[in-house]
């Protein structure tokens, strides 16, 4: 256990946590079917709606599950056999939306996207008759951040239900449900919110609420979550401690201001990218978010080997990739409690791997 605790963590979930929320995680988990806990949940909902600038009448559902469960539950509850779904598939997580649609036998088309952030959405013109559009705001597997303004305009003009997985960019990059016409926003606890994994949140606009299917499942039935959520409760046992940590973290964000949170992530990302310019590493994507940097070696060195050396020699953990990109890219997170001093540990380690002197 101690070996895990000694690691410097730069993975895009879990991320480096804040001392205040770490402390809350060490407390005895309290009982939750009471007014005291209900007040906490309702305040979490209020702050999430504020941070996301959700349309009036929007609601937040708290699911004790991973982000993928939030994705699947949203598809299950909002879409049905009458829908024709457009899925933006730019990598592993876009493919996950495709697989969810396939599993539930929903009519869909997965559009493979490469080398574009969809600022130009003409590639989507042939799918204007779709009833819903599913997108990962940030395709975390390769580091591509899509232009939600242009995509949301396309969805609105064609009267599509706009469902956005914002799991890997919430808090670190600009997002606005109202101006970007987002009907369902999926977020998770262990990314920008910098909490332990285990809590997924779905923010629903009034349009999405009106689209919820009649009850056809038990655990992830949104109708039940909406009903119980009115009194600050969930149908089943929630991730109590994570919700308490969420409450503290959201207050921190509201007090600091979401703009400052985004600026902090932006500054860390820019600092990291500038400081490694002398190394044989280049950004894999031209459209990266503040949340993370995806790097590919330019000297023939294996990305997998770099990940391994960072761990074994320096106690630094970055994220590998899988499949055909296994040896081509690795990913570095800028989410959570990052400082330049903390990031310097990774930067200095990379310079040592390449036997180079930093600043020379």
C-alpha positions, 0 to 999 in steps of 0.5 A: 500500500505504501508503494502506491502512496509514494507515487507521483500521479499524472494519469487522467483519472484518478488524479492528484487530490486536494488535502481537504478532500483527502481528509474527509475520506479518512472519516467514518462514513455517516448514515445518509437517510436523514435531512442532514445528508439530504441537504448536502446532496441538494447543495451539491446539485445546486453547485453543479448546476451553477458551475455547468450553467445548466438551463433553468429546470435542469436536474442532477442525478448521482449514480454510484458507478463509473463514468462508463455507467453514466454513459450507458445509463444516459443512453438507456434512459433517454434513447429508444427504438424511435431514435436514429443516433449519431455517434462521434467516434474518434477513439476508444471512448467514442467507440464505447458509445458505439458499443453501448448503442450496439448492446442495447440494439439502438439504431445508430451510425458511428462516424470515424473522426480523425485529425479534426476537432470538428470546427468544420462540421460539414463532415456531419452534414449527411447525418442531419436526420439523426434524432440524437448526437453523442460525443465525448467532449474530449476523446481521452484515448488520443487527446483530441478536444472537440469544438463543442460550439460548432457541434452544438450548433449543428445539433440545435439546427437539426433538432437533435438531443445533444448528449455530451460526455464531459468526464475528462474536461469538466472543471479544466476546460470551458463548458456551458450547458446553456450556450452550448445547448447541451441536453445531457452532461455526463461527468465523473468524480475522479477527473477534474473534480479530483475525487476518488472513482465511484461517483458518476453525475448526469446533468439533465436539461428540461428537454432531456427530462421530458425524453426519459423513457418509462421505467424499464430497469431497476438500478439506473432508472432515471425516473427513480433518481429524479423522484428521490432527488427532489428530497436530496436522496438516491434510490439506492445506497450512494457513495456517501463519502465521495458525495461528502468530498464532492460537497467540499470540492464544489464549494472550493470551486465556487469560491475560487471561481470556475474561470480561475480553475480553468486558467490554472489547468491551462497554465499547468498544461502550457508550462509542461508543454513548453518545458519539454520542447527540447525533448524528442517528444511531440504532441500527438493531437493538434487539438488538446484540452487543458486537461491533459497532453498526449505525447508520441516519441519522435526518436523511435523510443517505445512509449510503453518503455517510457511509461515503464521507466518513469514508474520503476526509476522515478515513481512517476505514473503516466498513462499508457495507451492500448491497441495499435497506439500502445508503443506510440503514445502516452498521456499526461494529466494536468487535472487535480491538485497540480502545481509547477513544482509537482510537474517539475518532478515529471519533467526532470524525470523525462530529461533524465530518461533522455540523458539531457540537461534541462534548460540547456 
